[in-house]
Amino acid sequence: MEPFENKLIGEIEELQSKFNQTTQKLIKDVRRQDKIMSRSDKRQKQEYDELQKKFAEVEALQREIEETQKEVVFTMGAIGESRSKETGNHVKRVAQYSKILALYYGMNEKEAELLKQASPMHDIGKVAIPDSILNKPGRFNDEERKIMDTHAKLGFDMLNKSNRPLLKMATTVAYEHHEKWNGKGYPRGLKGEEIHIYGRITALADVFDALGSSRVYKKAWEDERIFKLFKEERGEHFDPKLIDIFFEHLDEFLEVRDSLKDL
Amino acid sequence: MENLIIDETVYTPRINLDIENGLIELVGKSYPENTFEFYKPMMDWVESYFSGNEQAKTIINFEIIYFNSSSSKLFFDFFDLIEEVTEKGKYVEINWIYDPDNDSALEAGEDFKEDFVKLNFKLVEK
């Protein structure tokens, strides 16, 4: 006779086998999940690295574009100046003076920096003035003066087509840097705040530097003579507020002049 | 039972399920927002195809250049299903097609091949 076996044992054995199957499947699933996770982590890392690399490239390109733009603008300014027998340092000094004036006038750093880059282009219109007039050693006659004075409008016409913020600013500077506060400037005879602040600032920076530099046809003015003229021209040629800023921070202007001397 | 074609989108592959030619084909990228929902019609089709509608020989072409982790999970499930039907005697060939420039596609193919040793799983360079 077969020994009696509790039927529960059979049932438990069946459960055991099912349990084994299930745990086997669970183990397989967990291993698979881990594999998917580690593969996905690895790939994410690669993708992230790749993205970082691309971002760095884009940033470098962006910088390259900005630098190129600055260089082009500066070179254009230098071309304009070389046509009028100015030196490269004149352009640099006018740029610095303009930025100082802009900041104390209340512009933010970004706008002041942009003006620093745009102001050297104020004379770009001179590239279209004939050599015979531009290089004339003595004084201009009325006819020559008239032609010479067209350089502001010529500069405006050259730059006016651009939509770049820097060149748009340069357009204003070129157009208005010979306007006078009292309305007696050119080309449009604008008065007071009708003249854009970019034009008013560049006018002062340009004249200050021109008077203090020697040229083939003239000696550099003594500082006292320049200061006397500036005081007389406060509210005449120049924006009174800018003249006040100039004298208040005179040391900063002289410092720039010393650091960027003509050789 | 009818053929099923799902067009490719930016996030999902083109799926071509062809009874007459015994062809199951996935081409493109796979990172749907809801992976299991997206692939449900395909999984249903494959199940009913192998329950008596299949050809003597079935070819599966996977040409997936990029996929997310839930797609990866789904592909494992898919190959589980294929493994089951081959154990029941159906003949299936799988081609994992990859671009030699795409390392991660090749690695993924190797992973699947390694996991499904019983399957006729070939890595095919494009």
Interface residues (C-beta under 8 A of the other chain):
Chain A: R32 Q33 K35 I36 M37 R39 S40 R43 Q46
Chain B: N68 S69 S72 K73 F76 S104 E107 A108 D111 D115
